[in-house]
């Protein structure tokens, strides 16, 4: 198949999933065309059958807010036409599903361009709920020929808040390439991250307020009182300065390492002894899955789709959002009890391989594409 993919190319779960999917599809023999304003951050080096089409934006003084959605629709239309795409798969509804609908309308009468929209999280739970976006989000999702959600939780939210018939939303979970996201990677960075042989606690996110990086630091400060540990913070975003200030305030500044954005998070997660994700909301929690694939037990909040990814009491602990003391207690126990840690670590890895590996999940997308192209996805 010839598949167009649009996603946010920046540091974020939806872009990461879209890029990994494109890579896997190309490896399965499909031709993949990414259409976005920049090359997706995980695309990296050259790969056969993968092409990137940059969205051209005219900078004109009248435009205080340049109309990216329109330029994207034109780029999708051009790419679909020139490359004879069989299907356009967009990740994160806003504005991608809308631009795809416009591109499809522009092509009408000439060729059919089925659209698959994958809902990722805040496009449904937060941004899409805002009055300025709700109606267009509902309209555009419903106009897609295929709709997928990354968790049962997200499907339920979509059905309830956007009035999409239940049978129109297919749940296809996020996945990891378990050959890349794995424990014991070489070279090992443990000595650099924790020169004193301390345990390594890790967090990866885009540091938006809903990620509660302040709680990450608070939990770590309590863990640190019980056992020698280092906190490695990966990613960047608006809450980073506050998290750094809090680390200083709590007296753990010299034990916290802010690495910023990183292209090969797999190398770092492979060194983690514990992964913290105390988010306020999380439709899936890709970072938690990546951590488990690398053998790191997870302590996370029991919100959204996280219970579908982290098995409570088996591969991690899911704790009431905001309960810092309990998160610290659970984290400390995992770091101090080697047998418990090994059991959780193995269970997380097993879960990732058996339920969320690329090998298991990507064929579900391929089958779904076939159904959409044949006109038989949903009602
Ligand atoms: O929806 C967002 O906040 C953005 C998105 C992203 O691009 O980072 O994150 C969402 O999609 C990820 C990939 O499917 C999920 O793993 C995240 O849980 C989800 N974020 C939220 O629901 C807050």
Boltz pocket constraint, residues with backbone or C-beta under 6 A from the ligand:
constraints:
  - pocket:
      binder: B
      contacts: [[A, 8], [A, 11], [A, 12], [A, 13], [A, 14], [A, 15], [A, 17], [A, 119], [A, 120], [A, 121], [A, 122], [A, 123], [A, 150], [A, 174], [A, 210], [A, 281], [A, 282], [A, 283], [A, 284], [A, 285], [A, 286], [A, 287]]
      max_distance: 6.0
